[in-house]
Amino acid sequence: MPKETHLSDSELKRYDRHISLPSFGIEGQERLKRSSALCIGAGGLGSPCSMYLAAAGIGKLGIVDMDIVDESNIQRQILHGSEDVGKKKIESAKETIKRINPNVELELYDQEFNETNAINIARQYDIIIDGTDNFPSRYLVNDVAVLLGIPNVYGSIFRFEGQVSVFSANDNGPCYRCLFPDPPAKGAVPD
């Protein structure tokens, strides 16, 4: 008798390539479906993260961004296209994610991720993805992740170089502040 699954027939077809991996299988896909991720930013870093999480079958995806799509964004912020110029990034992101995978539960936050709302937003998720482009936000994302005991995936890009790290203070590992205790002086690092 086949093992009972919580995936629909459509999802079994959609995720067939994941499910066929011996180290992933139906159990891995169901675990991914029960998981949630919060992406801070729908720009150059947040775009591919959000899209791939949706395509892979994350159960719940939160996206925080309050910006508007500018023509200069669309060559690198792949959540958005030419037809999205002038739209809120969050609306453009919603349309793209729903086209990729309508099964994903989307929570959209058309606001700044700040000291007043950060904990309340982030506590609903298993992991935070830092797609921000400024130091105050990076430190806030780190601090919230540490306080809530959830992993923080950090990424940064400058010209043709990039960094990515996963910090998991919940596992008594280091955090972003351990690596960079103090933010650089204003203007010391180009944006």
Secondary structure, 3 states (H helix, E strand, C coil): CCCCCCCCHHHHHHCHHHHCCCCCHHHHHHHHHCCEEEEECCCCCHHHHHHHHHHHCCCEEEEECCCECCCCCCCCCCCCCHHHCCCEHHHHHHHHHHHHCCCCEEEEECCCCCCCCHHHHHCCCCEEEECCCCHHHHHHHHHHHHHHCCCEEEEEEECCEEEEEEECHHHCCCCHHHHCCCCCCCCCCCC
